[in-house]
Amino acid sequence: METGLVQTMESRGRGRPLGSGYAEYLLVVYPHGDLQDRLMEEQQQFSSDYGLDHRLDQGQRSANDFLGRNRPHLTLATFQAGEEAEDTLIRWIQRICQQHRSFQLALNNYSGIPPHTPRPPDAAQHIPGAIYLRVQDPEPLGDLMQQLGAIDEFIRSSGWPPVRHPFISNGTGRPFLSIAGGLTAQVYDKAMADYSRKTFHGIFQVDELVLLRRKHSFDPCKTVNVFGLKS
């Protein structure tokens, strides 16, 4: 582990308060090809079937909504950091990805997170309802996330909040790809009853990670960098 880099950034950033000079970052994986098209159709169909298009028209979209207007993705990590640290973050993630081989992931059938589920480790916070596709074998992702743990040390030493892994903090403990989020209890209960009888299966190759940036949860994400994995 590159402790020298952590120590350097620690001396520059310890205890830094959040302010206008920081951004939110998301590290994501995008399915591609025919599977991406199928997933977008799934999201769009959900939005149409359960009246979420009307909610969007009324400007009632929550920050956690993942509907057909967004490219389907798995979020591996989210974090805040000073914009001056962006180049360092890119270099560090690039080094990790260059040493990790690409791998396959399978999406297999639906599950859900009920509205008002407590968000670990803070039971006072709750997770909006969501319908998602399960990752059948999360082990390859777990191996990659273990290597990316160095990013959390870097972020913490720079005075920013720790890195969050959504599939740990969402109450499922497993990675997933969201079909729709921010659901009310009424919509969730109806959708879960329907989707518990549906099946879905798709496989894709993970050969790159994408780093996104936004100013806040309602800000559109912009691509910062694409990191290729070893073939």
N, C-alpha and C positions, 0 to 999 in steps of 0.2 A: 504493500500500500504506500502511496506517495505521501508520507507524513510531512515532508518538507513543504509541500504545497499547502497542506492544511494549516501548518504553523504560520506560513506567510500570510495566508488570508485571515487567520485568527487575529494576528496583530493589527490588521487593517480594519476588521469588521466587527469585533466583539461588541455585543450590546447595542448594535445599531437599531434605532427605532424604525418602524415601518413608516413610509412617507411617499412622496411623489416620485422618488427615484427608484422605486422597486416595481417589479412585475410578477405576475403569476405565471408559472410554467407548468406545462403538462407533457409528460413523456408517453407517447401512445404507439400502438401498433394498428395499422390499417389492413384489413383483408382486401384482396384485390381480385380483379377479373370477374368471372361469372358469379362468384360468391358475393362480392361486393354488390353486384346488381340485385341478387336475391335478397340480401339484407336490407337494401334501400327499399325494395318493394315491401318487405315485411314491415318496416317502420312506417311507410306511407299508408299501408293498409290499416295498420293499427290506428293511426291518426284519423283516418276516415271513418273506421268502424265505431270508434268511441268518442267521436265529436271533438277531438282535440284541435282540428283545424279552426273550429269556431272560437275556441279559447285563444288560439294564436291571433285570430283576427281582432279579438277584444283586448289584445295586449296583456294577456294574463299568463304569459309563458314564464315558468320558473327557471332558475339558473340550472337546474338538474334535468331539464327536459332533453331527451335525445329522440328527436322525431325524424321523419323522412327527409327533412330539409338539411340534415347534418350527415356528413360522411360517417358510416359505421366504423367504430373503433373500440379497442380495448385500452383503457387508461391504466398504465403501469404505475405512474407516480405523479403527484402534484406537489409543487413547492413554490415558495416565494424567495426571491433573491434580488439583490441590487443589480440594476442594469449594467453597472460597471463590471460585474462578475460574469457576465454572459459569455465572453470569449473564453474565460477559464473553464466554465462549465462545459462548453462545447468541446474543448480539447480533452477534458477528462472523460466525458461520455464517449468520445470518439476512440480513445485508447481502449476502453473497456469493450466496446463493440467490435473493434478490430481483432480482439482475442477470443470472441465467442462465435461459435458456429451457428449458422442458420438452422431452423428446426421447423417441424410441422405442428400445427394446432388443429384440433377438431372441436367444432361447436356441435353440441348434441342436446337437443330438446330444451324446453322452456322451464323456467322457475320464476319466483318472484320474491320481492322484499315488501312485506306489508307496510302500509303507512304507519308512521309513529314508532317504528322500530328504533330502540335506543342505539346510538352510535358509540361503539367502543372507542376509547376506554371511558368516555364521558357520557354516562347514562342520562344526563340532563339534556343532551342534544339528540335529535331524532332524525331519521332518514326518511325522505319522501318515498312513497310507494313506487315500485318499479317492476316491470316485466323484462326478463333478460334471457339470453341463451347461455347455457353452461359451457365452460371449457372442460372437455372430457378428461384430459390428462394435463394438469397444471405443472407437472414436474419441470419441464423445460423452462417455463417462465420463472419458476422458483429459483432455478440455478442462475438465470440471468439476473434476477432481482438481488440475489445474494452478492453478486459481483458489483452491482450498482449501489450497494449499501455504502460504498465510499462517498457517494454524493451526499448522503445524509450527514456524514461526519463533516464534510466540507461546508454544507449549509449551516449546520449548528455552530461550527467554529467561527462562522462569519456573522453570527448574531441574529440569524433568521429562525423562524419556527421550523421544527423538524419536518422532513419529507413525509408526506402522507401517501399510503398505498391504498387506493379506494377499495380493492377487493379484500383488504383486511379490515378497514374501518367501516365497511358497509354492512357488517353483521353476517355475511355469508362465509367469510374466511377463504373464499375461492375466487379466482378471476372469472369475469363474465363479460359478455357484450350486451349492452342495454338495447332493448327494442323501444321502450318508452319509460320515462321517469317523471317525477313530480306528480304522481297520480293521487287523486283523492281516494278515500276509502270506497266510495261508491263505484268509481271507475275500476279501481284495482280488483274489487271482489268480482265484478262481472267479467273482467278480462281474465282473471286467474281461473275462473270456472271454465271459460272457453279454451284457454291455452293449455290447460292441464290435459286436454284431450287431443291436442295437436302434436305433431312430430316435426323435427327439423334436424338435418345433419349436413355438415359441410366441413371440408378440410382445406386449409391454406398453408402456404409456406411463409414463415416469418423470416425475411431476409434483410429487414431494416427497421429501425426505430425512428420516430419523428418527434422532434422537440417543437412544441407550440408555445406561443406567448400571448398573454392578454393583460390588460390593465386591471381588470376586475371580472367578476363572474358573468356579468352581462355583456362584456366586450367581446366582439368576434375574435377568434383565435387567428394568429398569423404564424406561418411556418418559419421557424428560426433556422433549423438545420435537419438534414436527413443523415442518419448514421447507418452505413451498411455493415451487416454481419459477415463473417467469413463464410464462403461458399463451400 
